[in-house]
């Protein structure tokens, strides 16, 4: 079972990926340094170090679906 605390929703707008808010600093509408063409590699098991441009915090992305990124550490408090 995937732990919900390790997920964060993202949106695809044209050829860019955005999060509505940063999980670390809560900055709004953050453009991710990740392209949609990288998502199949992540789905196939390749890890990706994601550095949020707003606050430079890092998360290792281990999986992704069409709505959520899955990290190896919690991104939200429940």
C-alpha positions in Angstrom: 0.0 0.0 0.0 1.3 3.5 -0.9 1.6 5.8 2.1 -0.5 8.9 1.4 1.9 11.0 3.4 4.6 10.4 0.8 2.5 11.7 -2.1 2.1 15.2 -3.6 -0.4 16.2 -6.4 0.9 17.8 -9.6 -0.6 19.2 -12.7 0.5 19.0 -16.3 0.0 22.2 -18.3 1.2 21.9 -21.9 4.8 20.6 -21.6 5.4 21.7 -17.9 4.6 20.2 -14.6 3.4 22.3 -11.7 2.4 21.8 -8.1 -0.3 24.1 -6.7 1.8 24.6 -3.6 5.3 23.6 -2.4 5.2 20.9 0.3 8.0 22.7 2.2 7.5 26.5 1.9 3.9 26.6 0.7 4.8 28.8 -2.3 1.9 28.9 -4.8 2.1 27.5 -8.4 5.6 26.2 -8.5 7.0 25.1 -11.9 8.9 21.8 -11.4 12.2 21.2 -13.0 10.8 17.9 -14.3 9.5 17.3 -17.8 6.6 15.0 -18.8 8.9 12.9 -20.9 10.8 11.9 -17.7 7.7 10.5 -16.0 7.8 7.1 -17.8 11.3 6.5 -16.6 10.2 7.3 -13.0 7.2 4.9 -13.4 9.6 2.2 -14.5 11.6 2.5 -11.3 14.2 5.2 -12.0 14.5 7.5 -9.0 14.7 11.3 -9.6 16.0 13.9 -7.2 13.6 16.8 -7.4 14.8 20.2 -6.1 12.0 22.7 -5.6 13.1 26.0 -7.2 11.3 28.1 -4.6 13.1 26.9 -1.5 15.7 24.5 -2.8 14.4 21.6 -0.6 14.9 18.2 -2.1 12.7 15.1 -2.5 13.6 11.8 -4.1 10.7 10.8 -6.4 10.4 7.0 -6.6 7.1 6.7 -8.6 4.5 8.8 -10.3 1.0 8.4 -11.7 -1.1 10.7 -13.7 -2.0 12.8 -10.6 0.6 12.3 -7.9 4.3 12.1 -7.3 5.5 9.5 -4.8 8.6 10.4 -2.7 10.7 8.2 -0.4 10.0 10.4 2.6 6.8 12.2 3.9 5.8 15.3 2.1 2.8 16.1 4.2 1.8 16.0 7.8 -1.4 14.2 8.7 
